[in-house]
Amino acid sequence: MAAFHSFYGSGTNNLAESRALLDGLSLCLDIGITRIAVRVDSSLVAAWYHCKKDIQWSLAYWWLKIREVTQDLNIVAGHVYRELNALADFMATMGIHSRTDKFINVDFPSRLLGLAWLDRLGIPYVRYR
């Protein structure tokens, strides 16, 4: 339905993961999707979402925003290994390399469509680098 990438500048991977989660949830809310299955490849972010670990003070602002957005959503969230999250990894890479923010709801990149097809079939993407 939609995809996005953002360039968050310098910071930690935990900051980028948290901000991407917030942006993704906000996007869903903006386009009217309220039932969401979130799969994050950071076990720490999954633990923060489920309140199983303390959130770093430097990320508290972003997590307050995440909690605000999730009040209006029906979410199932869980951790998956990176190989099962190839779509998100592809979009994150696009954001890093382009150093831009972009919302896509038509004319998806062909590689993104291929990864989505594999995901829909339940076939993990295996890196060979």
Backbone atoms as SQL, in Angstrom:
CREATE TABLE atoms (id INTEGER PRIMARY KEY, chain TEXT, resi INTEGER, resn TEXT, atom TEXT, x REAL, y REAL, z REAL);
INSERT INTO atoms VALUES
  (1, 'A', 1, 'MET', 'N', 0.817, -1.200, 0.000),
  (2, 'A', 1, 'MET', 'CA', 0.000, 0.000, 0.000),
  (3, 'A', 1, 'MET', 'C', 0.858, 1.260, 0.000),
  (4, 'A', 2, 'ALA', 'N', 1.910, 1.255, 0.827),
  (5, 'A', 2, 'ALA', 'CA', 2.783, 2.426, 0.895),
  (6, 'A', 2, 'ALA', 'C', 4.120, 2.010, 1.479),
  (7, 'A', 3, 'ALA', 'N', 5.109, 2.807, 1.192),
  (8, 'A', 3, 'ALA', 'CA', 6.445, 2.597, 1.741),
  (9, 'A', 3, 'ALA', 'C', 7.070, 3.964, 1.954),
  (10, 'A', 4, 'PHE', 'N', 8.098, 4.008, 2.767),
  (11, 'A', 4, 'PHE', 'CA', 8.802, 5.266, 2.976),
  (12, 'A', 4, 'PHE', 'C', 10.245, 4.980, 3.345),
  (13, 'A', 5, 'HIS', 'N', 11.067, 5.978, 3.143),
  (14, 'A', 5, 'HIS', 'CA', 12.399, 5.960, 3.710),
  (15, 'A', 5, 'HIS', 'C', 12.701, 7.366, 4.188),
  (16, 'A', 6, 'SER', 'N', 13.515, 7.433, 5.202),
  (17, 'A', 6, 'SER', 'CA', 13.904, 8.717, 5.772),
  (18, 'A', 6, 'SER', 'C', 15.387, 8.704, 6.070),
  (19, 'A', 7, 'PHE', 'N', 15.967, 9.876, 6.000),
  (20, 'A', 7, 'PHE', 'CA', 17.351, 10.039, 6.391),
  (21, 'A', 7, 'PHE', 'C', 17.346, 10.775, 7.716),
  (22, 'A', 8, 'TYR', 'N', 17.781, 10.103, 8.768),
  (23, 'A', 8, 'TYR', 'CA', 17.716, 10.670, 10.116),
  (24, 'A', 8, 'TYR', 'C', 19.010, 11.360, 10.538),
  (25, 'A', 9, 'GLY', 'N', 19.991, 11.377, 9.684),
  (26, 'A', 9, 'GLY', 'CA', 21.248, 12.032, 10.020),
  (27, 'A', 9, 'GLY', 'C', 22.080, 11.170, 10.950),
  (28, 'A', 10, 'SER', 'N', 22.951, 11.825, 11.691),
  (29, 'A', 10, 'SER', 'CA', 23.818, 11.065, 12.588),
  (30, 'A', 10, 'SER', 'C', 23.064, 10.685, 13.855),
  (31, 'A', 11, 'GLY', 'N', 23.486, 9.607, 14.452),
  (32, 'A', 11, 'GLY', 'CA', 22.855, 9.096, 15.659),
  (33, 'A', 11, 'GLY', 'C', 23.056, 7.600, 15.745),
  (34, 'A', 12, 'THR', 'N', 22.472, 7.006, 16.748),
  (35, 'A', 12, 'THR', 'CA', 22.637, 5.576, 16.952),
  (36, 'A', 12, 'THR', 'C', 21.632, 4.781, 16.128),
  (37, 'A', 13, 'ASN', 'N', 21.915, 3.498, 15.990),
  (38, 'A', 13, 'ASN', 'CA', 20.956, 2.626, 15.311),
  (39, 'A', 13, 'ASN', 'C', 19.647, 2.558, 16.100),
  (40, 'A', 14, 'ASN', 'N', 19.724, 2.656, 17.424),
  (41, 'A', 14, 'ASN', 'CA', 18.500, 2.625, 18.242),
  (42, 'A', 14, 'ASN', 'C', 17.636, 3.857, 17.990),
  (43, 'A', 15, 'LEU', 'N', 18.266, 5.001, 17.769),
  (44, 'A', 15, 'LEU', 'CA', 17.521, 6.208, 17.418),
  (45, 'A', 15, 'LEU', 'C', 16.836, 6.025, 16.075),
  (46, 'A', 16, 'ALA', 'N', 17.574, 5.530, 15.081),
  (47, 'A', 16, 'ALA', 'CA', 16.992, 5.316, 13.752),
  (48, 'A', 16, 'ALA', 'C', 15.855, 4.304, 13.806),
  (49, 'A', 17, 'GLU', 'N', 16.035, 3.209, 14.540),
  (50, 'A', 17, 'GLU', 'CA', 14.982, 2.187, 14.665),
  (51, 'A', 17, 'GLU', 'C', 13.733, 2.768, 15.324),
  (52, 'A', 18, 'SER', 'N', 13.930, 3.556, 16.361),
  (53, 'A', 18, 'SER', 'CA', 12.797, 4.152, 17.082),
  (54, 'A', 18, 'SER', 'C', 12.060, 5.156, 16.207),
  (55, 'A', 19, 'ARG', 'N', 12.815, 6.008, 15.535),
  (56, 'A', 19, 'ARG', 'CA', 12.182, 7.005, 14.673),
  (57, 'A', 19, 'ARG', 'C', 11.478, 6.354, 13.483),
  (58, 'A', 20, 'ALA', 'N', 12.066, 5.316, 12.920),
  (59, 'A', 20, 'ALA', 'CA', 11.423, 4.619, 11.804),
  (60, 'A', 20, 'ALA', 'C', 10.130, 3.946, 12.261),
  (61, 'A', 21, 'LEU', 'N', 10.138, 3.384, 13.460),
  (62, 'A', 21, 'LEU', 'CA', 8.909, 2.791, 13.999),
  (63, 'A', 21, 'LEU', 'C', 7.832, 3.857, 14.135),
  (64, 'A', 22, 'LEU', 'N', 8.186, 4.995, 14.708),
  (65, 'A', 22, 'LEU', 'CA', 7.223, 6.094, 14.858),
  (66, 'A', 22, 'LEU', 'C', 6.718, 6.557, 13.498),
  (67, 'A', 23, 'ASP', 'N', 7.620, 6.751, 12.552),
  (68, 'A', 23, 'ASP', 'CA', 7.210, 7.207, 11.222),
  (69, 'A', 23, 'ASP', 'C', 6.303, 6.195, 10.536),
  (70, 'A', 24, 'GLY', 'N', 6.617, 4.914, 10.667),
  (71, 'A', 24, 'GLY', 'CA', 5.777, 3.879, 10.060),
  (72, 'A', 24, 'GLY', 'C', 4.393, 3.817, 10.683),
  (73, 'A', 25, 'LEU', 'N', 4.333, 3.907, 11.991),
  (74, 'A', 25, 'LEU', 'CA', 3.033, 3.892, 12.673),
  (75, 'A', 25, 'LEU', 'C', 2.220, 5.135, 12.325),
  (76, 'A', 26, 'SER', 'N', 2.891, 6.277, 12.265),
  (77, 'A', 26, 'SER', 'CA', 2.210, 7.526, 11.897),
  (78, 'A', 26, 'SER', 'C', 1.685, 7.466, 10.469),
  (79, 'A', 27, 'LEU', 'N', 2.468, 6.881, 9.570),
  (80, 'A', 27, 'LEU', 'CA', 2.034, 6.725, 8.187),
  (81, 'A', 27, 'LEU', 'C', 0.777, 5.865, 8.116),
  (82, 'A', 28, 'CYS', 'N', 0.778, 4.766, 8.843),
  (83, 'A', 28, 'CYS', 'CA', -0.408, 3.896, 8.864),
  (84, 'A', 28, 'CYS', 'C', -1.632, 4.667, 9.335),
  (85, 'A', 29, 'LEU', 'N', -1.474, 5.416, 10.390),
  (86, 'A', 29, 'LEU', 'CA', -2.586, 6.208, 10.923),
  (87, 'A', 29, 'LEU', 'C', -3.052, 7.229, 9.892),
  (88, 'A', 30, 'ASP', 'N', -2.108, 7.892, 9.223),
  (89, 'A', 30, 'ASP', 'CA', -2.446, 8.917, 8.227),
  (90, 'A', 30, 'ASP', 'C', -3.229, 8.358, 7.048),
  (91, 'A', 31, 'ILE', 'N', -2.929, 7.122, 6.639),
  (92, 'A', 31, 'ILE', 'CA', -3.630, 6.559, 5.478),
  (93, 'A', 31, 'ILE', 'C', -4.794, 5.645, 5.886),
  (94, 'A', 32, 'GLY', 'N', -5.106, 5.637, 7.172),
  (95, 'A', 32, 'GLY', 'CA', -6.301, 4.942, 7.646),
  (96, 'A', 32, 'GLY', 'C', -6.127, 3.481, 8.001),
  (97, 'A', 33, 'ILE', 'N', -4.917, 3.025, 8.147),
  (98, 'A', 33, 'ILE', 'CA', -4.683, 1.637, 8.552),
  (99, 'A', 33, 'ILE', 'C', -4.548, 1.613, 10.069),
  (100, 'A', 34, 'THR', 'N', -5.409, 0.872, 10.734),
  (101, 'A', 34, 'THR', 'CA', -5.385, 0.849, 12.199),
  (102, 'A', 34, 'THR', 'C', -5.064, -0.528, 12.771),
  (103, 'A', 35, 'ARG', 'N', -5.121, -1.565, 11.954),
  (104, 'A', 35, 'ARG', 'CA', -4.735, -2.915, 12.379),
  (105, 'A', 35, 'ARG', 'C', -3.400, -3.233, 11.736),
  (106, 'A', 36, 'ILE', 'N', -2.362, -3.373, 12.572),
  (107, 'A', 36, 'ILE', 'CA', -1.002, -3.452, 12.058),
  (108, 'A', 36, 'ILE', 'C', -0.235, -4.586, 12.717),
  (109, 'A', 37, 'ALA', 'N', 0.521, -5.321, 11.899),
  (110, 'A', 37, 'ALA', 'CA', 1.482, -6.295, 12.408),
  (111, 'A', 37, 'ALA', 'C', 2.865, -5.690, 12.183),
  (112, 'A', 38, 'VAL', 'N', 3.544, -5.354, 13.256),
  (113, 'A', 38, 'VAL', 'CA', 4.864, -4.743, 13.193),
  (114, 'A', 38, 'VAL', 'C', 5.911, -5.826, 13.428),
  (115, 'A', 39, 'ARG', 'N', 6.875, -5.894, 12.518),
  (116, 'A', 39, 'ARG', 'CA', 7.983, -6.829, 12.679),
  (117, 'A', 39, 'ARG', 'C', 9.273, -6.018, 12.686),
  (118, 'A', 40, 'VAL', 'N', 9.917, -5.966, 13.813),
  (119, 'A', 40, 'VAL', 'CA', 11.176, -5.220, 13.933),
  (120, 'A', 40, 'VAL', 'C', 12.331, -6.196, 14.043),
  (121, 'A', 41, 'ASP', 'N', 13.453, -5.832, 13.409),
  (122, 'A', 41, 'ASP', 'CA', 14.612, -6.720, 13.487),
  (123, 'A', 41, 'ASP', 'C', 15.570, -6.313, 14.604),
  (124, 'A', 42, 'SER', 'N', 15.118, -5.447, 15.474),
  (125, 'A', 42, 'SER', 'CA', 15.869, -5.104, 16.679),
  (126, 'A', 42, 'SER', 'C', 15.143, -5.705, 17.877),
  (127, 'A', 43, 'SER', 'N', 15.768, -6.682, 18.508),
  (128, 'A', 43, 'SER', 'CA', 15.125, -7.296, 19.679),
  (129, 'A', 43, 'SER', 'C', 14.985, -6.272, 20.800),
  (130, 'A', 44, 'LEU', 'N', 15.879, -5.293, 20.856),
  (131, 'A', 44, 'LEU', 'CA', 15.788, -4.249, 21.871),
  (132, 'A', 44, 'LEU', 'C', 14.560, -3.372, 21.644),
  (133, 'A', 45, 'VAL', 'N', 14.299, -2.979, 20.415),
  (134, 'A', 45, 'VAL', 'CA', 13.110, -2.176, 20.117),
  (135, 'A', 45, 'VAL', 'C', 11.848, -2.964, 20.443),
  (136, 'A', 46, 'ALA', 'N', 11.829, -4.246, 20.130),
  (137, 'A', 46, 'ALA', 'CA', 10.675, -5.086, 20.478),
  (138, 'A', 46, 'ALA', 'C', 10.488, -5.128, 21.991),
  (139, 'A', 47, 'ALA', 'N', 11.571, -5.255, 22.726),
  (140, 'A', 47, 'ALA', 'CA', 11.490, -5.268, 24.198),
  (141, 'A', 47, 'ALA', 'C', 11.001, -3.930, 24.721),
  (142, 'A', 48, 'TRP', 'N', 11.466, -2.835, 24.135),
  (143, 'A', 48, 'TRP', 'CA', 10.982, -1.516, 24.551),
  (144, 'A', 48, 'TRP', 'C', 9.497, -1.383, 24.271),
  (145, 'A', 49, 'TYR', 'N', 9.061, -1.856, 23.103),
  (146, 'A', 49, 'TYR', 'CA', 7.649, -1.755, 22.755),
  (147, 'A', 49, 'TYR', 'C', 6.779, -2.494, 23.767),
  (148, 'A', 50, 'HIS', 'N', 7.245, -3.647, 24.199),
  (149, 'A', 50, 'HIS', 'CA', 6.482, -4.461, 25.152),
  (150, 'A', 50, 'HIS', 'C', 6.819, -4.143, 26.608),
  (151, 'A', 51, 'CYS', 'N', 7.548, -3.049, 26.826),
  (152, 'A', 51, 'CYS', 'CA', 7.911, -2.572, 28.179),
  (153, 'A', 51, 'CYS', 'C', 8.673, -3.617, 28.983),
  (154, 'A', 52, 'LYS', 'N', 9.528, -4.377, 28.313),
  (155, 'A', 52, 'LYS', 'CA', 10.314, -5.407, 28.984),
  (156, 'A', 52, 'LYS', 'C', 11.716, -4.938, 29.324),
  (157, 'A', 53, 'LYS', 'N', 12.114, -3.793, 28.784),
  (158, 'A', 53, 'LYS', 'CA', 13.418, -3.198, 29.082),
  (159, 'A', 53, 'LYS', 'C', 13.232, -1.697, 29.225),
  (160, 'A', 54, 'ASP', 'N', 14.108, -1.096, 29.993),
  (161, 'A', 54, 'ASP', 'CA', 14.067, 0.356, 30.163),
  (162, 'A', 54, 'ASP', 'C', 14.562, 1.042, 28.897),
  (163, 'A', 55, 'ILE', 'N', 13.875, 2.095, 28.527),
  (164, 'A', 55, 'ILE', 'CA', 14.242, 2.872, 27.353),
  (165, 'A', 55, 'ILE', 'C', 15.336, 3.858, 27.723),
  (166, 'A', 56, 'GLN', 'N', 16.323, 3.999, 26.865),
  (167, 'A', 56, 'GLN', 'CA', 17.397, 4.955, 27.104),
  (168, 'A', 56, 'GLN', 'C', 16.807, 6.358, 27.225),
  (169, 'A', 57, 'TRP', 'N', 17.338, 7.145, 28.152),
  (170, 'A', 57, 'TRP', 'CA', 16.795, 8.490, 28.372),
  (171, 'A', 57, 'TRP', 'C', 16.852, 9.332, 27.105),
  (172, 'A', 58, 'SER', 'N', 17.873, 9.120, 26.273),
  (173, 'A', 58, 'SER', 'CA', 18.017, 9.916, 25.058),
  (174, 'A', 58, 'SER', 'C', 16.939, 9.613, 24.019),
  (175, 'A', 59, 'LEU', 'N', 16.224, 8.518, 24.197),
  (176, 'A', 59, 'LEU', 'CA', 15.160, 8.134, 23.259),
  (177, 'A', 59, 'LEU', 'C', 13.766, 8.320, 23.843),
  (178, 'A', 60, 'ALA', 'N', 13.685, 8.818, 25.060),
  (179, 'A', 60, 'ALA', 'CA', 12.399, 8.934, 25.760),
  (180, 'A', 60, 'ALA', 'C', 11.389, 9.768, 24.970),
  (181, 'A', 61, 'TYR', 'N', 11.832, 10.857, 24.374),
  (182, 'A', 61, 'TYR', 'CA', 10.925, 11.717, 23.601),
  (183, 'A', 61, 'TYR', 'C', 10.242, 10.922, 22.488),
  (184, 'A', 62, 'TRP', 'N', 11.046, 10.162, 21.743),
  (185, 'A', 62, 'TRP', 'CA', 10.504, 9.400, 20.611),
  (186, 'A', 62, 'TRP', 'C', 9.544, 8.327, 21.085),
  (187, 'A', 63, 'TRP', 'N', 9.844, 7.703, 22.231),
  (188, 'A', 63, 'TRP', 'CA', 8.967, 6.655, 22.743),
  (189, 'A', 63, 'TRP', 'C', 7.686, 7.218, 23.340),
  (190, 'A', 64, 'LEU', 'N', 7.715, 8.425, 23.841),
  (191, 'A', 64, 'LEU', 'CA', 6.461, 9.074, 24.251),
  (192, 'A', 64, 'LEU', 'C', 5.568, 9.279, 23.034),
  (193, 'A', 65, 'LYS', 'N', 6.167, 9.697, 21.938),
  (194, 'A', 65, 'LYS', 'CA', 5.408, 9.870, 20.690),
  (195, 'A', 65, 'LYS', 'C', 4.874, 8.529, 20.175),
  (196, 'A', 66, 'ILE', 'N', 5.682, 7.490, 20.243),
  (197, 'A', 66, 'ILE', 'CA', 5.240, 6.159, 19.810),
  (198, 'A', 66, 'ILE', 'C', 4.041, 5.720, 20.642),
  (199, 'A', 67, 'ARG', 'N', 4.120, 5.912, 21.951),
  (200, 'A', 67, 'ARG', 'CA', 2.992, 5.535, 22.825),
  (201, 'A', 67, 'ARG', 'C', 1.739, 6.339, 22.484),
  (202, 'A', 68, 'GLU', 'N', 1.890, 7.611, 22.159),
  (203, 'A', 68, 'GLU', 'CA', 0.737, 8.439, 21.779),
  (204, 'A', 68, 'GLU', 'C', 0.073, 7.909, 20.512),
  (205, 'A', 69, 'VAL', 'N', 0.873, 7.601, 19.502),
  (206, 'A', 69, 'VAL', 'CA', 0.344, 7.124, 18.230),
  (207, 'A', 69, 'VAL', 'C', -0.328, 5.762, 18.392),
  (208, 'A', 70, 'THR', 'N', 0.255, 4.891, 19.193),
  (209, 'A', 70, 'THR', 'CA', -0.283, 3.533, 19.310),
  (210, 'A', 70, 'THR', 'C', -1.595, 3.469, 20.077),
  (211, 'A', 71, 'GLN', 'N', -1.965, 4.522, 20.760),
  (212, 'A', 71, 'GLN', 'CA', -3.249, 4.527, 21.472),
  (213, 'A', 71, 'GLN', 'C', -4.420, 4.349, 20.515),
  (214, 'A', 72, 'ASP', 'N', -4.268, 4.815, 19.279),
  (215, 'A', 72, 'ASP', 'CA', -5.350, 4.751, 18.301),
  (216, 'A', 72, 'ASP', 'C', -5.215, 3.582, 17.333),
  (217, 'A', 73, 'LEU', 'N', -4.294, 2.670, 17.615),
  (218, 'A', 73, 'LEU', 'CA', -4.028, 1.574, 16.690),
  (219, 'A', 73, 'LEU', 'C', -4.177, 0.221, 17.373),
  (220, 'A', 74, 'ASN', 'N', -4.497, -0.789, 16.584),
  (221, 'A', 74, 'ASN', 'CA', -4.557, -2.172, 17.044),
  (222, 'A', 74, 'ASN', 'C', -3.300, -2.854, 16.496),
  (223, 'A', 75, 'ILE', 'N', -2.311, -3.070, 17.375),
  (224, 'A', 75, 'ILE', 'CA', -0.994, -3.515, 16.921),
  (225, 'A', 75, 'ILE', 'C', -0.603, -4.839, 17.548),
  (226, 'A', 76, 'VAL', 'N', -0.012, -5.680, 16.716),
  (227, 'A', 76, 'VAL', 'CA', 0.704, -6.860, 17.169),
  (228, 'A', 76, 'VAL', 'C', 2.150, -6.611, 16.765),
  (229, 'A', 77, 'ALA', 'N', 3.050, -6.625, 17.730),
  (230, 'A', 77, 'ALA', 'CA', 4.455, -6.319, 17.433),
  (231, 'A', 77, 'ALA', 'C', 5.343, -7.456, 17.903),
  (232, 'A', 78, 'GLY', 'N', 6.370, -7.724, 17.113),
  (233, 'A', 78, 'GLY', 'CA', 7.296, -8.774, 17.489),
  (234, 'A', 78, 'GLY', 'C', 8.629, -8.621, 16.789),
  (235, 'A', 79, 'HIS', 'N', 9.583, -9.370, 17.296),
  (236, 'A', 79, 'HIS', 'CA', 10.931, -9.368, 16.740),
  (237, 'A', 79, 'HIS', 'C', 11.041, -10.447, 15.676),
  (238, 'A', 80, 'VAL', 'N', 11.735, -10.118, 14.582),
  (239, 'A', 80, 'VAL', 'CA', 12.096, -11.092, 13.557),
  (240, 'A', 80, 'VAL', 'C', 13.569, -10.892, 13.235),
  (241, 'A', 81, 'TYR', 'N', 14.190, -11.925, 12.736),
  (242, 'A', 81, 'TYR', 'CA', 15.577, -11.788, 12.329),
  (243, 'A', 81, 'TYR', 'C', 15.666, -10.924, 11.079),
  (244, 'A', 82, 'ARG', 'N', 16.788, -10.309, 10.899),
  (245, 'A', 82, 'ARG', 'CA', 16.977, -9.353, 9.814),
  (246, 'A', 82, 'ARG', 'C', 16.641, -9.936, 8.450),
  (247, 'A', 83, 'GLU', 'N', 16.930, -11.197, 8.233),
  (248, 'A', 83, 'GLU', 'CA', 16.642, -11.835, 6.948),
  (249, 'A', 83, 'GLU', 'C', 15.144, -11.875, 6.646),
  (250, 'A', 84, 'LEU', 'N', 14.321, -11.780, 7.660),
  (251, 'A', 84, 'LEU', 'CA', 12.869, -11.773, 7.464),
  (252, 'A', 84, 'LEU', 'C', 12.326, -10.357, 7.355),
  (253, 'A', 85, 'ASN', 'N', 13.190, -9.367, 7.375),
  (254, 'A', 85, 'ASN', 'CA', 12.765, -7.979, 7.313),
  (255, 'A', 85, 'ASN', 'C', 13.464, -7.259, 6.160),
  (256, 'A', 86, 'ALA', 'N', 13.595, -7.940, 5.043),
  (257, 'A', 86, 'ALA', 'CA', 14.335, -7.412, 3.900),
  (258, 'A', 86, 'ALA', 'C', 13.697, -6.152, 3.326),
  (259, 'A', 87, 'LEU', 'N', 12.377, -6.052, 3.385),
  (260, 'A', 87, 'LEU', 'CA', 11.702, -4.853, 2.876),
  (261, 'A', 87, 'LEU', 'C', 12.150, -3.613, 3.645),
  (262, 'A', 88, 'ALA', 'N', 12.124, -3.702, 4.959),
  (263, 'A', 88, 'ALA', 'CA', 12.530, -2.564, 5.788),
  (264, 'A', 88, 'ALA', 'C', 14.008, -2.256, 5.591),
  (265, 'A', 89, 'ASP', 'N', 14.812, -3.279, 5.478),
  (266, 'A', 89, 'ASP', 'CA', 16.244, -3.085, 5.275),
  (267, 'A', 89, 'ASP', 'C', 16.507, -2.386, 3.944),
  (268, 'A', 90, 'PHE', 'N', 15.793, -2.785, 2.913),
  (269, 'A', 90, 'PHE', 'CA', 15.937, -2.159, 1.597),
  (270, 'A', 90, 'PHE', 'C', 15.572, -0.684, 1.659),
  (271, 'A', 91, 'MET', 'N', 14.448, -0.357, 2.305),
  (272, 'A', 91, 'MET', 'CA', 14.027, 1.039, 2.389),
  (273, 'A', 91, 'MET', 'C', 14.994, 1.857, 3.240),
  (274, 'A', 92, 'ALA', 'N', 15.498, 1.281, 4.318),
  (275, 'A', 92, 'ALA', 'CA', 16.473, 1.989, 5.156),
  (276, 'A', 92, 'ALA', 'C', 17.733, 2.299, 4.359),
  (277, 'A', 93, 'THR', 'N', 18.168, 1.350, 3.560),
  (278, 'A', 93, 'THR', 'CA', 19.344, 1.555, 2.725),
  (279, 'A', 93, 'THR', 'C', 19.106, 2.668, 1.711),
  (280, 'A', 94, 'MET', 'N', 17.911, 2.727, 1.149),
  (281, 'A', 94, 'MET', 'CA', 17.581, 3.803, 0.213),
  (282, 'A', 94, 'MET', 'C', 17.667, 5.165, 0.902),
  (283, 'A', 95, 'GLY', 'N', 17.163, 5.243, 2.134),
  (284, 'A', 95, 'GLY', 'CA', 17.221, 6.501, 2.876),
  (285, 'A', 95, 'GLY', 'C', 18.638, 6.930, 3.174),
  (286, 'A', 96, 'ILE', 'N', 19.474, 5.970, 3.547),
  (287, 'A', 96, 'ILE', 'CA', 20.871, 6.280, 3.865),
  (288, 'A', 96, 'ILE', 'C', 21.617, 6.749, 2.619),
  (289, 'A', 97, 'HIS', 'N', 21.448, 6.035, 1.516),
  (290, 'A', 97, 'HIS', 'CA', 22.197, 6.364, 0.306),
  (291, 'A', 97, 'HIS', 'C', 21.688, 7.636, -0.380),
  (292, 'A', 98, 'SER', 'N', 20.391, 7.874, -0.333),
  (293, 'A', 98, 'SER', 'CA', 19.854, 9.059, -1.005),
  (294, 'A', 98, 'SER', 'C', 19.913, 10.297, -0.110),
  (295, 'A', 99, 'ARG', 'N', 20.039, 10.067, 1.199),
  (296, 'A', 99, 'ARG', 'CA', 20.061, 11.162, 2.179),
  (297, 'A', 99, 'ARG', 'C', 18.808, 12.035, 2.052),
  (298, 'A', 100, 'THR', 'N', 17.672, 11.374, 1.741),
  (299, 'A', 100, 'THR', 'CA', 16.409, 12.087, 1.570),
  (300, 'A', 100, 'THR', 'C', 15.298, 11.348, 2.299),
  (301, 'A', 101, 'ASP', 'N', 14.154, 11.986, 2.375),
  (302, 'A', 101, 'ASP', 'CA', 12.929, 11.370, 2.870),
  (303, 'A', 101, 'ASP', 'C', 12.010, 11.184, 1.669),
  (304, 'A', 102, 'LYS', 'N', 11.323, 10.046, 1.604),
  (305, 'A', 102, 'LYS', 'CA', 10.438, 9.805, 0.470),
  (306, 'A', 102, 'LYS', 'C', 9.287, 8.904, 0.881),
  (307, 'A', 103, 'PHE', 'N', 8.102, 9.265, 0.430),
  (308, 'A', 103, 'PHE', 'CA', 6.889, 8.472, 0.607),
  (309, 'A', 103, 'PHE', 'C', 6.536, 7.891, -0.754),
  (310, 'A', 104, 'ILE', 'N', 6.262, 6.592, -0.791),
  (311, 'A', 104, 'ILE', 'CA', 5.942, 5.925, -2.055),
  (312, 'A', 104, 'ILE', 'C', 4.597, 5.213, -1.906),
  (313, 'A', 105, 'ASN', 'N', 3.660, 5.522, -2.803),
  (314, 'A', 105, 'ASN', 'CA', 2.404, 4.769, -2.819),
  (315, 'A', 105, 'ASN', 'C', 2.026, 4.339, -4.240),
  (316, 'A', 106, 'VAL', 'N', 2.840, 4.716, -5.207),
  (317, 'A', 106, 'VAL', 'CA', 2.716, 4.234, -6.593),
  (318, 'A', 106, 'VAL', 'C', 4.131, 4.100, -7.146),
  (319, 'A', 107, 'ASP', 'N', 4.256, 3.375, -8.217),
  (320, 'A', 107, 'ASP', 'CA', 5.565, 3.201, -8.862),
  (321, 'A', 107, 'ASP', 'C', 6.647, 2.732, -7.893),
  (322, 'A', 108, 'PHE', 'N', 6.354, 1.644, -7.212),
  (323, 'A', 108, 'PHE', 'CA', 7.319, 1.073, -6.276),
  (324, 'A', 108, 'PHE', 'C', 8.546, 0.566, -7.031),
  (325, 'A', 109, 'PRO', 'N', 9.739, 0.688, -6.453),
  (326, 'A', 109, 'PRO', 'CA', 10.927, 0.127, -7.102),
  (327, 'A', 109, 'PRO', 'C', 10.748, -1.381, -7.315),
  (328, 'A', 110, 'SER', 'N', 11.232, -1.891, -8.444),
  (329, 'A', 110, 'SER', 'CA', 11.024, -3.304, -8.771),
  (330, 'A', 110, 'SER', 'C', 11.631, -4.229, -7.719),
  (331, 'A', 111, 'ARG', 'N', 12.766, -3.858, -7.155),
  (332, 'A', 111, 'ARG', 'CA', 13.374, -4.700, -6.114),
  (333, 'A', 111, 'ARG', 'C', 12.475, -4.777, -4.884),
  (334, 'A', 112, 'LEU', 'N', 11.841, -3.671, -4.534),
  (335, 'A', 112, 'LEU', 'CA', 10.920, -3.656, -3.399),
  (336, 'A', 112, 'LEU', 'C', 9.728, -4.575, -3.672),
  (337, 'A', 113, 'LEU', 'N', 9.220, -4.544, -4.886),
  (338, 'A', 113, 'LEU', 'CA', 8.102, -5.425, -5.250),
  (339, 'A', 113, 'LEU', 'C', 8.515, -6.884, -5.166),
  (340, 'A', 114, 'GLY', 'N', 9.729, -7.198, -5.620),
  (341, 'A', 114, 'GLY', 'CA', 10.220, -8.574, -5.536),
  (342, 'A', 114, 'GLY', 'C', 10.358, -9.048, -4.105),
  (343, 'A', 115, 'LEU', 'N', 10.900, -8.188, -3.257),
  (344, 'A', 115, 'LEU', 'CA', 11.035, -8.542, -1.840),
  (345, 'A', 115, 'LEU', 'C', 9.664, -8.711, -1.185),
  (346, 'A', 116, 'ALA', 'N', 8.714, -7.876, -1.574),
  (347, 'A', 116, 'ALA', 'CA', 7.354, -7.991, -1.030),
  (348, 'A', 116, 'ALA', 'C', 6.722, -9.313, -1.452),
  (349, 'A', 117, 'TRP', 'N', 6.965, -9.715, -2.686),
  (350, 'A', 117, 'TRP', 'CA', 6.429, -10.988, -3.179),
  (351, 'A', 117, 'TRP', 'C', 7.015, -12.158, -2.386),
  (352, 'A', 118, 'LEU', 'N', 8.334, -12.140, -2.156),
  (353, 'A', 118, 'LEU', 'CA', 8.962, -13.188, -1.350),
  (354, 'A', 118, 'LEU', 'C', 8.380, -13.202, 0.063),
  (355, 'A', 119, 'ASP', 'N', 8.187, -12.024, 0.622),
  (356, 'A', 119, 'ASP', 'CA', 7.630, -11.913, 1.968),
  (357, 'A', 119, 'ASP', 'C', 6.224, -12.501, 2.021),
  (358, 'A', 120, 'ARG', 'N', 5.434, -12.166, 1.032),
  (359, 'A', 120, 'ARG', 'CA', 4.054, -12.668, 0.986),
  (360, 'A', 120, 'ARG', 'C', 4.013, -14.198, 0.884),
  (361, 'A', 121, 'LEU', 'N', 4.990, -14.768, 0.184),
  (362, 'A', 121, 'LEU', 'CA', 5.072, -16.220, 0.045),
  (363, 'A', 121, 'LEU', 'C', 5.708, -16.896, 1.264),
  (364, 'A', 122, 'GLY', 'N', 6.237, -16.084, 2.180),
  (365, 'A', 122, 'GLY', 'CA', 6.878, -16.632, 3.370),
  (366, 'A', 122, 'GLY', 'C', 8.288, -17.128, 3.122),
  (367, 'A', 123, 'ILE', 'N', 8.923, -16.623, 2.068),
  (368, 'A', 123, 'ILE', 'CA', 10.280, -17.035, 1.723),
  (369, 'A', 123, 'ILE', 'C', 11.252, -15.964, 2.190),
  (370, 'A', 124, 'PRO', 'N', 12.161, -16.291, 3.105),
  (371, 'A', 124, 'PRO', 'CA', 13.114, -15.269, 3.571),
  (372, 'A', 124, 'PRO', 'C', 14.121, -14.919, 2.485),
  (373, 'A', 125, 'TYR', 'N', 14.564, -13.685, 2.518),
  (374, 'A', 125, 'TYR', 'CA', 15.608, -13.230, 1.607),
  (375, 'A', 125, 'TYR', 'C', 16.947, -13.531, 2.261),
  (376, 'A', 126, 'VAL', 'N', 17.805, -14.257, 1.569),
  (377, 'A', 126, 'VAL', 'CA', 19.101, -14.631, 2.133),
  (378, 'A', 126, 'VAL', 'C', 20.169, -13.795, 1.441),
  (379, 'A', 127, 'ARG', 'N', 20.940, -13.070, 2.233),
  (380, 'A', 127, 'ARG', 'CA', 22.015, -12.245, 1.685),
  (381, 'A', 127, 'ARG', 'C', 23.192, -13.130, 1.306),
  (382, 'A', 128, 'TYR', 'N', 23.899, -12.718, 0.314),
  (383, 'A', 128, 'TYR', 'CA', 25.049, -13.491, -0.109),
  (384, 'A', 128, 'TYR', 'C', 26.321, -12.648, -0.185),
  (385, 'A', 129, 'ARG', 'N', 26.333, -11.477, 0.410),
  (386, 'A', 129, 'ARG', 'CA', 27.497, -10.580, 0.333),
  (387, 'A', 129, 'ARG', 'C', 28.691, -11.142, 1.000);
